[in-house]
Amino acid sequence: MNELTVWEHFVDSMKNKYATFSGRASRKEYWSFVLFSIIVSIVAAIIDVSFDFNEILVNIVSVVFTIPSISVTVRRLHDLNKSGWWYLIYFLPLLGALYMLYLMVKKTQSDDNQYGLSLVNKM
């Protein structure tokens, strides 16, 4: 199986896995989504400011990216053999976000787990 590029991971997350909360997401898939969602948000903000759109584009981008952002994060948690309910740790001020950052940068689990086959064995 050919490894997807960073762009292909982002497109796959937006097109094929938009609201898919099952399965696993590798570290590369997760960070590819984060990278391009930040880039799209920055471009939207620049366009909003340039054309005095009062943040209309930024708000549209935020709404469009909300569900895939949650779903790729849940799949990333599954890759670490954690329940998607761990997503709720974001509600703990500062510590929740720091712990989630730690989880998101952790290496992909090399073994199969209850959420799916190991992504390491596929590559």
The first five atom37 places (N, CA, C, CB, O) and aatype in JSON, in Angstrom:
{
  "aatype": [12, 2, 6, 10, 16, 19, 17, 6, 8, 13, 19, 3, 15, 12, 11, 2, 11, 18, 0, 16, 13, 15, 7, 1, 0, 15, 1, 11, 6, 18, 17, 15, 13, 19, 10, 13, 15, 9, 9, 19, 15, 9, 19, 0, 0, 9, 9, 3, 19, 15, 13, 3, 13, 2, 6, 9, 10, 19, 2, 9, 19, 15, 19, 19, 13, 16, 9, 14, 15, 9, 15, 19, 16, 19, 1, 1, 10, 8, 3, 10, 2, 11, 15, 7, 17, 17, 18, 10, 9, 18, 13, 10, 14, 10, 10, 7, 0, 10, 18, 12, 10, 18, 10, 12, 19, 11, 11, 16, 5, 15, 3, 3, 2, 5, 18, 7, 10, 15, 10, 19, 2, 11, 12],
  "atom_mask": [
    [1, 1, 1, 1, 1],
    [1, 1, 1, 1, 1],
    [1, 1, 1, 1, 1],
    [1, 1, 1, 1, 1],
    [1, 1, 1, 1, 1],
    [1, 1, 1, 1, 1],
    [1, 1, 1, 1, 1],
    [1, 1, 1, 1, 1],
    [1, 1, 1, 1, 1],
    [1, 1, 1, 1, 1],
    [1, 1, 1, 1, 1],
    [1, 1, 1, 1, 1],
    [1, 1, 1, 1, 1],
    [1, 1, 1, 1, 1],
    [1, 1, 1, 1, 1],
    [1, 1, 1, 1, 1],
    [1, 1, 1, 1, 1],
    [1, 1, 1, 1, 1],
    [1, 1, 1, 1, 1],
    [1, 1, 1, 1, 1],
    [1, 1, 1, 1, 1],
    [1, 1, 1, 1, 1],
    [1, 1, 1, 0, 1],
    [1, 1, 1, 1, 1],
    [1, 1, 1, 1, 1],
    [1, 1, 1, 1, 1],
    [1, 1, 1, 1, 1],
    [1, 1, 1, 1, 1],
    [1, 1, 1, 1, 1],
    [1, 1, 1, 1, 1],
    [1, 1, 1, 1, 1],
    [1, 1, 1, 1, 1],
    [1, 1, 1, 1, 1],
    [1, 1, 1, 1, 1],
    [1, 1, 1, 1, 1],
    [1, 1, 1, 1, 1],
    [1, 1, 1, 1, 1],
    [1, 1, 1, 1, 1],
    [1, 1, 1, 1, 1],
    [1, 1, 1, 1, 1],
    [1, 1, 1, 1, 1],
    [1, 1, 1, 1, 1],
    [1, 1, 1, 1, 1],
    [1, 1, 1, 1, 1],
    [1, 1, 1, 1, 1],
    [1, 1, 1, 1, 1],
    [1, 1, 1, 1, 1],
    [1, 1, 1, 1, 1],
    [1, 1, 1, 1, 1],
    [1, 1, 1, 1, 1],
    [1, 1, 1, 1, 1],
    [1, 1, 1, 1, 1],
    [1, 1, 1, 1, 1],
    [1, 1, 1, 1, 1],
    [1, 1, 1, 1, 1],
    [1, 1, 1, 1, 1],
    [1, 1, 1, 1, 1],
    [1, 1, 1, 1, 1],
    [1, 1, 1, 1, 1],
    [1, 1, 1, 1, 1],
    [1, 1, 1, 1, 1],
    [1, 1, 1, 1, 1],
    [1, 1, 1, 1, 1],
    [1, 1, 1, 1, 1],
    [1, 1, 1, 1, 1],
    [1, 1, 1, 1, 1],
    [1, 1, 1, 1, 1],
    [1, 1, 1, 1, 1],
    [1, 1, 1, 1, 1],
    [1, 1, 1, 1, 1],
    [1, 1, 1, 1, 1],
    [1, 1, 1, 1, 1],
    [1, 1, 1, 1, 1],
    [1, 1, 1, 1, 1],
    [1, 1, 1, 1, 1],
    [1, 1, 1, 1, 1],
    [1, 1, 1, 1, 1],
    [1, 1, 1, 1, 1],
    [1, 1, 1, 1, 1],
    [1, 1, 1, 1, 1],
    [1, 1, 1, 1, 1],
    [1, 1, 1, 1, 1],
    [1, 1, 1, 1, 1],
    [1, 1, 1, 0, 1],
    [1, 1, 1, 1, 1],
    [1, 1, 1, 1, 1],
    [1, 1, 1, 1, 1],
    [1, 1, 1, 1, 1],
    [1, 1, 1, 1, 1],
    [1, 1, 1, 1, 1],
    [1, 1, 1, 1, 1],
    [1, 1, 1, 1, 1],
    [1, 1, 1, 1, 1],
    [1, 1, 1, 1, 1],
    [1, 1, 1, 1, 1],
    [1, 1, 1, 0, 1],
    [1, 1, 1, 1, 1],
    [1, 1, 1, 1, 1],
    [1, 1, 1, 1, 1],
    [1, 1, 1, 1, 1],
    [1, 1, 1, 1, 1],
    [1, 1, 1, 1, 1],
    [1, 1, 1, 1, 1],
    [1, 1, 1, 1, 1],
    [1, 1, 1, 1, 1],
    [1, 1, 1, 1, 1],
    [1, 1, 1, 1, 1],
    [1, 1, 1, 1, 1],
    [1, 1, 1, 1, 1],
    [1, 1, 1, 1, 1],
    [1, 1, 1, 1, 1],
    [1, 1, 1, 1, 1],
    [1, 1, 1, 1, 1],
    [1, 1, 1, 1, 1],
    [1, 1, 1, 1, 1],
    [1, 1, 1, 0, 1],
    [1, 1, 1, 1, 1],
    [1, 1, 1, 1, 1],
    [1, 1, 1, 1, 1],
    [1, 1, 1, 1, 1],
    [1, 1, 1, 1, 1],
    [1, 1, 1, 1, 1],
    [1, 1, 1, 1, 1]
  ],
  "atom_positions": [
    [[0.84, -1.18, 0.0], [0.0, 0.0, 0.0], [0.88, 1.23, 0.0], [-0.95, 0.0, 1.21], [1.81, 1.34, 0.8]],
    [[0.59, 2.16, -0.89], [1.36, 3.39, -0.97], [0.98, 4.33, 0.16], [1.16, 4.08, -2.32], [-0.19, 4.46, 0.52]],
    [[1.98, 4.97, 0.71], [1.76, 5.95, 1.78], [1.15, 7.22, 1.18], [3.08, 6.27, 2.53], [1.61, 7.72, 0.15]],
    [[0.12, 7.72, 1.82], [-0.52, 8.95, 1.37], [0.37, 10.15, 1.7], [-1.91, 9.12, 2.01], [1.09, 10.16, 2.7]],
    [[0.3, 11.17, 0.84], [1.01, 12.41, 1.12], [0.24, 13.21, 2.17], [1.21, 13.25, -0.18], [-0.88, 12.85, 2.53]],
    [[0.85, 14.26, 2.65], [0.2, 15.12, 3.64], [-1.11, 15.68, 3.06], [1.14, 16.28, 4.06], [-2.14, 15.66, 3.74]],
    [[-1.07, 16.16, 1.84], [-2.26, 16.7, 1.19], [-3.33, 15.62, 1.04], [-1.91, 17.31, -0.18], [-4.5, 15.88, 1.3]],
    [[-2.95, 14.43, 0.61], [-3.9, 13.33, 0.41], [-4.57, 12.93, 1.72], [-3.2, 12.12, -0.21], [-5.75, 12.58, 1.74]],
    [[-3.83, 12.97, 2.82], [-4.43, 12.68, 4.13], [-5.5, 13.73, 4.46], [-3.34, 12.67, 5.24], [-6.58, 13.38, 4.95]],
    [[-5.21, 14.99, 4.18], [-6.17, 16.05, 4.45], [-7.43, 15.87, 3.6], [-5.55, 17.43, 4.19], [-8.54, 15.93, 4.11]],
    [[-7.25, 15.64, 2.31], [-8.38, 15.45, 1.4], [-9.19, 14.23, 1.82], [-7.9, 15.3, -0.06], [-10.42, 14.27, 1.81]],
    [[-8.52, 13.15, 2.19], [-9.2, 11.94, 2.63], [-10.04, 12.21, 3.89], [-8.18, 10.82, 2.91], [-11.16, 11.73, 4.01]],
    [[-9.48, 12.98, 4.81], [-10.21, 13.32, 6.04], [-11.44, 14.18, 5.74], [-9.29, 14.05, 7.01], [-12.48, 14.01, 6.38]],
    [[-11.33, 15.08, 4.79], [-12.44, 15.97, 4.47], [-13.48, 15.3, 3.57], [-11.91, 17.23, 3.81], [-14.67, 15.57, 3.69]],
    [[-13.03, 14.45, 2.67], [-13.92, 13.88, 1.66], [-14.49, 12.52, 2.08], [-13.19, 13.74, 0.35], [-15.71, 12.31, 2.01]],
    [[-13.63, 11.61, 2.51], [-14.06, 10.24, 2.77], [-14.34, 9.94, 4.24], [-13.02, 9.3, 2.27], [-15.08, 9.01, 4.55]],
    [[-13.75, 10.71, 5.12], [-13.89, 10.44, 6.55], [-14.44, 11.65, 7.3], [-12.55, 10.02, 7.15], [-14.12, 11.85, 8.48]],
    [[-15.25, 12.45, 6.64], [-15.74, 13.71, 7.2], [-16.36, 13.53, 8.59], [-16.77, 14.33, 6.26], [-16.06, 14.31, 9.5]],
    [[-17.19, 12.53, 8.75], [-17.85, 12.28, 10.04], [-17.66, 10.83, 10.47], [-19.35, 12.62, 9.96], [-18.56, 10.22, 11.04]],
    [[-16.48, 10.28, 10.18], [-16.17, 8.9, 10.55], [-15.46, 8.89, 11.89], [-15.3, 8.21, 9.46], [-14.33, 9.36, 12.02]],
    [[-16.15, 8.36, 12.9], [-15.59, 8.34, 14.25], [-15.04, 6.97, 14.62], [-16.64, 8.76, 15.25], [-14.52, 6.78, 15.71]],
    [[-15.16, 6.01, 13.71], [-14.63, 4.67, 13.98], [-13.31, 4.5, 13.24], [-15.66, 3.57, 13.54], [-13.0, 5.24, 12.3]],
    [[-12.55, 3.53, 13.68], [-11.26, 3.28, 13.05], [-10.15, 4.07, 13.73], [0.0, 0.0, 0.0], [-10.3, 4.59, 14.83]],
    [[-9.04, 4.13, 13.02], [-7.84, 4.74, 13.58], [-7.27, 5.78, 12.63], [-6.78, 3.68, 13.89], [-7.46, 5.7, 11.42]],
    [[-6.58, 6.77, 13.19], [-5.89, 7.79, 12.39], [-4.44, 7.86, 12.88], [-6.59, 9.19, 12.5], [-4.18, 8.02, 14.07]],
    [[-3.53, 7.75, 11.95], [-2.11, 7.83, 12.3], [-1.75, 9.26, 12.72], [-1.23, 7.38, 11.1], [-2.52, 10.2, 12.54]],
    [[-0.57, 9.37, 13.28], [-0.07, 10.69, 13.66], [0.03, 11.58, 12.42], [1.3, 10.58, 14.36], [-0.3, 12.76, 12.48]],
    [[0.49, 11.0, 11.3], [0.62, 11.78, 10.07], [-0.74, 12.25, 9.56], [1.33, 10.95, 8.98], [-0.88, 13.39, 9.13]],
    [[-1.74, 11.38, 9.61], [-3.08, 11.77, 9.16], [-3.61, 12.92, 10.02], [-4.04, 10.57, 9.22], [-4.16, 13.89, 9.5]],
    [[-3.45, 12.8, 11.33], [-3.95, 13.83, 12.24], [-3.26, 15.18, 11.99], [-3.74, 13.41, 13.7], [-3.94, 16.2, 11.82]],
    [[-1.93, 15.18, 11.96], [-1.2, 16.44, 11.81], [-1.33, 17.01, 10.41], [0.26, 16.23, 12.15], [-1.21, 18.22, 10.23]],
    [[-1.57, 16.18, 9.41], [-1.85, 16.68, 8.06], [-3.15, 17.48, 8.06], [-1.95, 15.52, 7.04], [-3.23, 18.56, 7.48]],
    [[-4.15, 16.92, 8.74], [-5.43, 17.63, 8.84], [-5.24, 18.96, 9.59], [-6.48, 16.76, 9.56], [-5.75, 19.99, 9.15]],
    [[-4.51, 18.93, 10.68], [-4.29, 20.16, 11.47], [-3.57, 21.21, 10.63], [-3.47, 19.84, 12.75], [-3.96, 22.37, 10.62]],
    [[-2.51, 20.8, 9.92], [-1.73, 21.73, 9.11], [-2.6, 22.44, 8.08], [-0.59, 21.0, 8.4], [-2.61, 23.67, 8.0]],
    [[-3.34, 21.67, 7.29], [-4.13, 22.28, 6.23], [-5.35, 23.03, 6.76], [-4.57, 21.23, 5.25], [-5.79, 24.0, 6.14]],
    [[-5.9, 22.61, 7.87], [-7.02, 23.38, 8.43], [-6.52, 24.74, 8.93], [-7.71, 22.6, 9.57], [-7.24, 25.73, 8.84]],
    [[-5.32, 24.79, 9.47], [-4.74, 26.07, 9.88], [-4.47, 26.95, 8.67], [-3.44, 25.85, 10.69], [-4.77, 28.15, 8.68]],
    [[-3.9, 26.36, 7.61], [-3.61, 27.13, 6.4], [-4.9, 27.69, 5.8], [-2.88, 26.24, 5.36], [-4.95, 28.87, 5.45]],
    [[-5.93, 26.86, 5.69], [-7.21, 27.33, 5.13], [-7.8, 28.43, 6.01], [-8.22, 26.14, 4.99], [-8.36, 29.4, 5.49]],
    [[-7.69, 28.29, 7.32], [-8.22, 29.31, 8.24], [-7.48, 30.63, 8.08], [-8.12, 28.82, 9.69], [-8.09, 31.7, 8.11]],
    [[-6.17, 30.56, 7.93], [-5.37, 31.79, 7.74], [-5.74, 32.47, 6.43], [-3.86, 31.47, 7.77], [-5.91, 33.69, 6.39]],
    [[-5.85, 31.69, 5.36], [-6.24, 32.26, 4.06], [-7.62, 32.9, 4.16], [-6.22, 31.18, 2.95], [-7.84, 33.99, 3.64]],
    [[-8.56, 32.23, 4.82], [-9.9, 32.79, 4.99], [-9.85, 34.09, 5.78], [-10.81, 31.78, 5.7], [-10.56, 35.04, 5.45]],
    [[-9.02, 34.14, 6.8], [-8.9, 35.37, 7.61], [-8.31, 36.51, 6.78], [-8.03, 35.11, 8.85], [-8.75, 37.65, 6.9]],
    [[-7.32, 36.2, 5.96], [-6.72, 37.22, 5.1], [-7.73, 37.77, 4.11], [-5.5, 36.66, 4.35], [-7.81, 38.97, 3.89]],
    [[-8.51, 36.87, 3.51], [-9.55, 37.3, 2.56], [-10.6, 38.13, 3.28], [-10.2, 36.07, 1.88], [-11.04, 39.16, 2.76]],
    [[-11.01, 37.7, 4.47], [-11.99, 38.45, 5.25], [-11.51, 39.88, 5.51], [-12.28, 37.75, 6.58], [-12.27, 40.83, 5.33]],
    [[-10.27, 40.01, 5.93], [-9.73, 41.33, 6.25], [-9.57, 42.16, 4.97], [-8.38, 41.2, 6.98], [-9.88, 43.35, 4.95]],
    [[-9.08, 41.52, 3.91], [-8.83, 42.23, 2.66], [-10.09, 42.79, 2.04], [-8.15, 41.32, 1.66], [-10.08, 43.9, 1.5]],
    [[-11.18, 42.05, 2.12], [-12.42, 42.47, 1.49], [-13.47, 42.93, 2.5], [-12.98, 41.33, 0.66], [-14.63, 43.12, 2.15]],
    [[-13.06, 43.1, 3.74], [-13.94, 43.59, 4.8], [-15.23, 42.77, 4.89], [-14.28, 45.06, 4.57], [-16.33, 43.31, 4.88]],
    [[-15.06, 41.44, 4.97], [-16.2, 40.51, 5.03], [-16.72, 40.27, 6.44], [-15.81, 39.19, 4.41], [-17.62, 39.45, 6.63]],
    [[-16.17, 40.95, 7.43], [-16.62, 40.79, 8.82], [-16.57, 39.35, 9.31], [-18.03, 41.32, 8.97], [-17.5, 38.88, 9.96]],
    [[-15.52, 38.66, 9.0], [-15.25, 37.29, 9.46], [-16.24, 36.25, 8.95], [-15.25, 37.27, 10.96], [-16.4, 35.2, 9.57]],
    [[-16.9, 36.51, 7.86], [-17.86, 35.55, 7.3], [-17.15, 34.28, 6.87], [-18.62, 36.16, 6.11], [-17.59, 33.18, 7.22]],
    [[-16.07, 34.4, 6.13], [-15.34, 33.22, 5.65], [-14.73, 32.42, 6.8], [-14.24, 33.63, 4.68], [-14.77, 31.19, 6.8]],
    [[-14.18, 33.1, 7.77], [-13.59, 32.42, 8.92], [-14.65, 31.6, 9.65], [-12.93, 33.43, 9.89], [-14.4, 30.47, 10.07]],
    [[-15.83, 32.18, 9.8], [-16.91, 31.45, 10.47], [-17.38, 30.25, 9.66], [-18.1, 32.38, 10.73], [-17.66, 29.19, 10.22]],
    [[-17.45, 30.39, 8.34], [-17.83, 29.27, 7.48], [-16.79, 28.16, 7.58], [-17.99, 29.74, 6.01], [-17.15, 26.98, 7.72]],
    [[-15.52, 28.52, 7.51], [-14.44, 27.53, 7.62], [-14.51, 26.82, 8.97], [-13.05, 28.2, 7.43], [-14.33, 25.61, 9.05]],
    [[-14.76, 27.57, 10.02], [-14.87, 26.96, 11.36], [-15.99, 25.94, 11.42], [-15.09, 28.04, 12.41], [-15.81, 24.86, 11.98]],
    [[-17.13, 26.28, 10.87], [-18.27, 25.36, 10.88], [-17.97, 24.12, 10.04], [-19.53, 26.06, 10.35], [-18.25, 23.0, 10.46]],
    [[-17.39, 24.32, 8.85], [-17.09, 23.19, 7.96], [-16.07, 22.25, 8.59], [-16.57, 23.7, 6.61], [-16.16, 21.04, 8.4]],
    [[-15.1, 22.78, 9.33], [-14.02, 21.96, 9.89], [-14.34, 21.38, 11.27], [-12.77, 22.77, 9.98], [-13.56, 20.57, 11.77]],
    [[-15.45, 21.75, 11.89], [-15.73, 21.28, 13.24], [-15.88, 19.76, 13.32], [-17.0, 21.93, 13.76], [-15.19, 19.12, 14.11]],
    [[-16.75, 19.19, 12.53], [-16.99, 17.74, 12.6], [-15.77, 16.93, 12.17], [-18.19, 17.36, 11.73], [-15.4, 15.99, 12.88]],
    [[-15.12, 17.25, 11.04], [-13.94, 16.45, 10.7], [-12.8, 16.6, 11.71], [-13.44, 16.85, 9.33], [-12.02, 15.67, 11.91]],
    [[-12.7, 17.75, 12.35], [-11.68, 17.94, 13.37], [-11.92, 17.02, 14.57], [-11.65, 19.4, 13.83], [-10.99, 16.39, 15.07]],
    [[-13.16, 16.95, 15.0], [-13.5, 16.06, 16.11], [-13.3, 14.61, 15.69], [-14.95, 16.29, 16.58], [-12.75, 13.81, 16.46]],
    [[-13.73, 14.26, 14.48], [-13.63, 12.86, 14.05], [-12.18, 12.4, 13.89], [-14.38, 12.65, 12.73], [-11.85, 11.29, 14.29]],
    [[-11.32, 13.24, 13.33], [-9.92, 12.82, 13.18], [-9.24, 12.73, 14.55], [-9.15, 13.82, 12.26], [-8.35, 11.9, 14.74]],
    [[-9.64, 13.56, 15.49], [-9.09, 13.49, 16.84], [-9.55, 12.22, 17.54], [-9.5, 14.73, 17.65], [-8.76, 11.56, 18.22]],
    [[-10.81, 11.86, 17.39], [-11.33, 10.62, 17.98], [-10.61, 9.42, 17.38], [-12.86, 10.49, 17.76], [-10.21, 8.51, 18.1]],
    [[-10.43, 9.42, 16.05], [-9.7, 8.3, 15.42], [-8.26, 8.25, 15.89], [-9.75, 8.43, 13.88], [-7.69, 7.17, 16.04]],
    [[-7.66, 9.42, 16.12], [-6.28, 9.46, 16.64], [-6.24, 8.87, 18.04], [-5.73, 10.92, 16.64], [-5.32, 8.13, 18.38]],
    [[-7.23, 9.19, 18.87], [-7.32, 8.6, 20.2], [-7.47, 7.08, 20.1], [-8.49, 9.21, 20.99], [-6.86, 6.35, 20.87]],
    [[-8.28, 6.63, 19.17], [-8.43, 5.18, 18.95], [-7.1, 4.55, 18.59], [-9.47, 4.9, 17.85], [-6.8, 3.43, 19.01]],
    [[-6.29, 5.25, 17.81], [-4.98, 4.73, 17.42], [-4.1, 4.51, 18.64], [-4.3, 5.68, 16.45], [-3.2, 3.66, 18.62]],
    [[-4.34, 5.26, 19.69], [-3.58, 5.14, 20.94], [-4.28, 4.22, 21.93], [-3.37, 6.52, 21.57], [-3.91, 4.14, 23.1]],
    [[-5.31, 3.51, 21.44], [-6.1, 2.57, 22.24], [-6.85, 3.27, 23.37], [-5.2, 1.48, 22.81], [-6.97, 2.74, 24.47]],
    [[-7.34, 4.47, 23.08], [-8.13, 5.23, 24.04], [-9.51, 5.47, 23.44], [-7.44, 6.59, 24.41], [-9.67, 5.59, 22.23]],
    [[-10.49, 5.52, 24.3], [-11.85, 5.79, 23.87], [-11.95, 7.22, 23.33], [-12.84, 5.59, 25.04], [-11.22, 8.11, 23.75]],
    [[-12.87, 7.41, 22.39], [-13.11, 8.75, 21.86], [-13.63, 9.71, 22.91], [0.0, 0.0, 0.0], [-13.53, 10.93, 22.75]],
    [[-14.16, 9.17, 24.0], [-14.65, 10.02, 25.1], [-13.52, 10.81, 25.75], [-15.35, 9.16, 26.16], [-13.78, 11.8, 26.44]],
    [[-12.27, 10.4, 25.53], [-11.14, 11.17, 26.04], [-11.1, 12.56, 25.43], [-9.82, 10.43, 25.76], [-10.44, 13.46, 25.96]],
    [[-11.78, 12.76, 24.33], [-11.87, 14.08, 23.7], [-12.38, 15.13, 24.68], [-12.77, 14.03, 22.47], [-12.01, 16.3, 24.62]],
    [[-13.24, 14.69, 25.59], [-13.84, 15.63, 26.55], [-12.84, 16.22, 27.54], [-14.94, 14.92, 27.31], [-13.16, 17.16, 28.26]],
    [[-11.62, 15.67, 27.57], [-10.61, 16.21, 28.47], [-10.24, 17.64, 28.08], [-9.35, 15.31, 28.45], [-9.67, 18.39, 28.88]],
    [[-10.57, 18.03, 26.84], [-10.35, 19.42, 26.42], [-11.06, 20.41, 27.34], [-10.83, 19.61, 24.98], [-10.66, 21.57, 27.42]],
    [[-12.09, 19.98, 28.02], [-12.85, 20.88, 28.89], [-12.12, 21.22, 30.18], [-14.18, 20.28, 29.21], [-12.54, 22.11, 30.91]],
    [[-11.03, 20.53, 30.48], [-10.2, 20.9, 31.62], [-9.29, 22.04, 31.19], [-9.36, 19.68, 32.16], [-8.45, 21.86, 30.3]],
    [[-9.43, 23.2, 31.79], [-8.62, 24.34, 31.37], [-7.12, 24.04, 31.41], [-8.91, 25.53, 32.24], [-6.61, 23.5, 32.39]],
    [[-6.44, 24.38, 30.36], [-5.0, 24.24, 30.15], [-4.49, 22.81, 30.24], [-4.28, 25.08, 31.14], [-3.89, 22.31, 29.29]],
    [[-4.71, 22.14, 31.37], [-4.2, 20.78, 31.53], [-4.8, 19.82, 30.51], [-4.49, 20.27, 32.93], [-4.1, 18.94, 30.0]],
    [[-6.07, 19.99, 30.2], [-6.72, 19.15, 29.21], [-6.09, 19.31, 27.84], [0.0, 0.0, 0.0], [-5.82, 18.33, 27.16]],
    [[-5.86, 20.54, 27.44], [-5.25, 20.82, 26.13], [-3.81, 20.31, 26.09], [-5.29, 22.33, 25.82], [-3.37, 19.76, 25.07]],
    [[-3.08, 20.49, 27.18], [-1.69, 20.0, 27.22], [-1.63, 18.48, 27.14], [-0.99, 20.49, 28.49], [-0.77, 17.92, 26.46]],
    [[-2.54, 17.8, 27.84], [-2.56, 16.34, 27.8], [-2.96, 15.85, 26.4], [-3.53, 15.78, 28.86], [-2.39, 14.87, 25.9]],
    [[-3.93, 16.52, 25.77], [-4.31, 16.13, 24.41], [-3.16, 16.34, 23.44], [-5.55, 16.92, 23.95], [-2.94, 15.52, 22.55]],
    [[-2.42, 17.43, 23.59], [-1.25, 17.66, 22.75], [-0.26, 16.52, 22.92], [-0.59, 19.01, 23.09], [0.28, 16.0, 21.94]],
    [[-0.02, 16.13, 24.16], [0.87, 14.99, 24.43], [0.38, 13.73, 23.72], [0.97, 14.73, 25.96], [1.16, 13.03, 23.09]],
    [[-0.91, 13.46, 23.81], [-1.47, 12.27, 23.16], [-1.34, 12.36, 21.64], [-2.93, 12.09, 23.54], [-1.02, 11.36, 20.99]],
    [[-1.58, 13.52, 21.07], [-1.57, 13.66, 19.62], [-0.16, 13.52, 19.03], [-2.15, 15.0, 19.23], [-0.03, 13.17, 17.86]],
    [[0.88, 13.78, 19.82], [2.24, 13.64, 19.29], [2.84, 12.27, 19.6], [3.14, 14.73, 19.86], [3.93, 11.94, 19.12]],
    [[2.14, 11.47, 20.4], [2.63, 10.13, 20.71], [2.71, 9.28, 19.45], [1.73, 9.45, 21.74], [1.94, 9.45, 18.51]],
    [[3.66, 8.37, 19.46], [3.86, 7.46, 18.34], [2.64, 6.55, 18.18], [5.14, 6.62, 18.54], [2.01, 6.17, 19.16]],
    [[2.34, 6.2, 16.93], [1.25, 5.28, 16.62], [1.48, 3.94, 17.3], [1.12, 5.1, 15.1], [2.6, 3.42, 17.3]],
    [[0.42, 3.4, 17.88], [0.51, 2.1, 18.54], [0.75, 1.03, 17.47], [-0.78, 1.78, 19.37], [0.03, 0.99, 16.47]],
    [[1.74, 0.19, 17.68], [2.13, -0.78, 16.65], [1.27, -2.04, 16.63], [3.56, -1.17, 16.85], [1.34, -2.81, 15.68]],
    [[0.48, -2.25, 17.65], [-0.35, -3.45, 17.71], [-1.78, -3.16, 17.29], [-0.33, -4.03, 19.12], [-2.26, -2.02, 17.38]],
    [[-2.47, -4.21, 16.83], [-3.9, -4.09, 16.59], [-4.59, -3.83, 17.93], [-4.48, -5.38, 15.89], [-4.09, -4.25, 18.97]],
    [[-5.71, -3.15, 17.89], [-6.47, -2.95, 19.12], [-7.96, -3.05, 18.82], [-6.14, -1.58, 19.76], [-8.35, -3.37, 17.69]],
    [[-8.78, -2.77, 19.8], [-10.22, -2.93, 19.63], [-10.81, -1.98, 18.59], [-10.91, -2.7, 20.94], [-11.94, -2.17, 18.15]],
    [[-10.05, -0.96, 18.19], [-10.55, 0.03, 17.24], [-10.13, -0.26, 15.81], [-10.07, 1.38, 17.64], [-10.59, 0.41, 14.88]],
    [[-9.26, -1.24, 15.61], [-8.87, -1.58, 14.24], [-7.47, -2.15, 14.16], [0.0, 0.0, 0.0], [-6.76, -2.28, 15.16]],
    [[-7.1, -2.46, 12.94], [-5.78, -3.01, 12.68], [-4.72, -1.94, 12.84], [-5.71, -3.63, 11.27], [-5.0, -0.75, 12.68]],
    [[-3.52, -2.37, 13.16], [-2.42, -1.45, 13.33], [-2.12, -0.73, 12.02], [-1.17, -2.19, 13.83], [-2.1, -1.35, 10.96]],
    [[-1.91, 0.55, 12.09], [-1.56, 1.34, 10.9], [-0.1, 1.14, 10.53], [-1.85, 2.83, 11.14], [0.28, 1.36, 9.38]],
    [[0.71, 0.73, 11.49], [2.13, 0.53, 11.25], [2.33, -0.67, 10.32], [2.89, 0.32, 12.59], [3.2, -0.63, 9.45]],
    [[1.53, -1.72, 10.49], [1.67, -2.91, 9.66], [1.27, -2.69, 8.22], [0.85, -4.02, 10.24], [1.7, -3.43, 7.33]],
    [[0.44, -1.67, 7.96], [-0.02, -1.39, 6.61], [1.03, -0.68, 5.78], [-1.27, -0.55, 6.66], [1.0, -0.76, 4.55]],
    [[1.96, 0.0, 6.42], [2.91, 0.85, 5.7], [4.21, 0.12, 5.44], [3.18, 2.12, 6.47], [5.12, 0.68, 4.84]]
  ]
}
